Amino acid sequence: MESIKARISGQGVDSSVEFTVEEAISQYQGTKPWRELSESEVAQALKDYAQSLYARQNGMAGGNLDVRLEGGTLSGVPQKDI
């Protein structure tokens, strides 16, 4: 299970959210199937999901926030340990 940590900053915000790639895929509602997305489209979809997750968790719209993707704390942890 691969996890993503998204650092979110801008407009007085310095925060992060963490989620699994599987979670992002399950919430994806784009016009193309996930498997047909290019690498840059996948990165943008993950950033969009991170902004929406941040907005839900904090009760506010994401606005023009900068999102940087990193490996999450669950990356590299064997499935049996989760």
KEKE-3310 file (N, C-alpha, C; in steps of 0.2 Angstrom, whole numbers, plus 5000, padded with zeros to 4 digits):
npx = (5004:5004:5007:5004:5011:5005:5011:5005:5004:5003:4994:4994:4994:5001:5003:4999:4993:4989:4987:4981:4986:4977:4965:4964:4962:4950:4941:4942:4936:4937:4937:4944:4948:4958:4969:4972:4978:4991:5008:5009:4996:4991:4998:4993:4980:4981:4986:4975:4966:4972:4970:4956:4954:4961:4953:4941:4944:4947:4937:4936:4938:4951:4957:4970:4982:4998:5003:5013:5019:5024:5033:5023:5021:5017:5022:5032:5030:5026:5011:5006:5009:5000)
npy = (4994:5010:5026:5043:5059:5075:5091:5106:5123:5141:5156:5159:5146:5131:5115:5098:5083:5066:5051:5036:5030:5021:5026:5039:5035:5029:5039:5047:5056:5059:5062:5053:5035:5030:5022:5026:5039:5051:5053:5066:5069:5060:5065:5078:5074:5068:5079:5087:5079:5079:5093:5094:5085:5091:5103:5097:5092:5103:5112:5122:5130:5126:5135:5145:5136:5129:5113:5100:5084:5070:5055:5045:5040:5027:5021:5009:5001:4984:4976:4967:4972:4983)
npz = (5000:4995:5002:5002:5006:5007:5007:5011:5008:5009:5009:5023:5027:5033:5032:5032:5023:5023:5014:5006:4990:4984:4991:4985:4971:4972:4975:4964:4950:4937:4919:4911:4913:4928:4925:4912:4913:4911:4918:4923:4924:4934:4945:4946:4949:4961:4969:4968:4975:4988:4991:4992:5002:5013:5014:5018:5030:5037:5036:5026:5011:4999:4990:4983:4985:4988:4983:4988:4984:4993:4998:5009:5027:5027:5016:5010:5021:5025:5019:5028:5040:5042)
capx = (5000:5008:5004:5006:5010:5005:5013:5000:5006:5001:4989:4994:4993:5007:5000:5000:4988:4992:4982:4984:4985:4970:4960:4963:4959:4943:4937:4944:4930:4939:4934:4947:4950:4964:4974:4974:4981:4998:5011:5007:4988:4991:5001:4988:4974:4983:4986:4968:4963:4975:4967:4950:4955:4963:4947:4936:4947:4948:4931:4938:4940:4958:4960:4976:4987:5003:5003:5019:5018:5030:5031:5020:5024:5015:5026:5037:5027:5023:5004:5004:5010:4995)
capy = (5000:5016:5032:5050:5064:5081:5097:5111:5129:5147:5160:5158:5139:5127:5109:5092:5078:5059:5047:5031:5030:5018:5031:5044:5032:5027:5045:5050:5057:5062:5060:5047:5030:5032:5019:5030:5045:5051:5054:5072:5069:5057:5070:5083:5071:5067:5086:5089:5075:5082:5099:5092:5081:5097:5107:5093:5091:5110:5116:5128:5129:5126:5141:5144:5133:5125:5106:5096:5077:5066:5048:5045:5036:5020:5019:5004:4996:4978:4976:4963:4976:4988)
capz = (5000:4994:5004:4999:5011:5003:5010:5009:5010:5006:5012:5030:5029:5033:5035:5027:5024:5021:5011:5001:4983:4983:4993:4980:4965:4974:4975:4957:4946:4931:4913:4909:4918:4931:4922:4906:4915:4910:4924:4925:4926:4940:4950:4947:4952:4968:4972:4969:4981:4994:4993:4994:5009:5017:5014:5022:5037:5040:5035:5022:5004:4998:4987:4979:4990:4985:4986:4986:4985:4996:5001:5016:5032:5026:5011:5012:5027:5022:5020:5034:5046:5043)
cpx = (5005:5004:5008:5005:5010:5006:5009:5003:5003:4995:4988:4994:5000:5005:5002:4994:4991:4986:4985:4982:4978:4964:4959:4960:4951:4938:4938:4937:4931:4936:4937:4948:4957:4970:4977:4977:4988:5001:5009:5000:4987:4993:4996:4982:4975:4984:4979:4964:4966:4972:4960:4950:4956:4957:4942:4938:4947:4942:4932:4940:4948:4961:4966:4982:4992:5003:5009:5018:5025:5028:5028:5023:5022:5019:5032:5035:5024:5015:5002:5005:5005:4989)
cpy = (5006:5022:5038:5055:5071:5087:5102:5118:5135:5150:5159:5150:5135:5120:5104:5087:5071:5055:5041:5032:5027:5022:5036:5041:5031:5033:5049:5050:5060:5059:5054:5042:5032:5028:5022:5036:5045:5053:5061:5073:5066:5062:5075:5080:5070:5074:5088:5086:5078:5089:5098:5089:5087:5101:5103:5093:5098:5114:5122:5126:5130:5132:5140:5142:5129:5118:5103:5089:5074:5059:5049:5040:5029:5017:5014:5000:4990:4978:4972:4967:4982:4986)
cpz = (5000:4997:5002:5005:5006:5008:5007:5012:5006:5009:5019:5032:5028:5036:5030:5028:5021:5019:5007:4994:4981:4985:4987:4973:4967:4974:4968:4953:4940:4925:4910:4915:4921:4927:4915:4907:4914:4917:4927:4927:4932:4946:4951:4951:4960:4972:4973:4975:4987:4996:4995:5001:5014:5019:5019:5029:5041:5040:5031:5015:5003:4995:4983:4983:4986:4988:4983:4988:4988:4997:5008:5021:5031:5020:5013:5018:5023:5024:5026:5040:5047:5045)
residu = (MET:GLU:SER:ILE:LYS:ALA:ARG:ILE:SER:GLY:GLN:GLY:VAL:ASP:SER:SER:VAL:GLU:PHE:THR:VAL:GLU:GLU:ALA:ILE:SER:GLN:TYR:GLN:GLY:THR:LYS:PRO:TRP:ARG:GLU:LEU:SER:GLU:SER:GLU:VAL:ALA:GLN:ALA:LEU:LYS:ASP:TYR:ALA:GLN:SER:LEU:TYR:ALA:ARG:GLN:ASN:GLY:MET:ALA:GLY:GLY:ASN:LEU:ASP:VAL:ARG:LEU:GLU:GLY:GLY:THR:LEU:SER:GLY:VAL:PRO:GLN:LYS:ASP:ILE)
# end
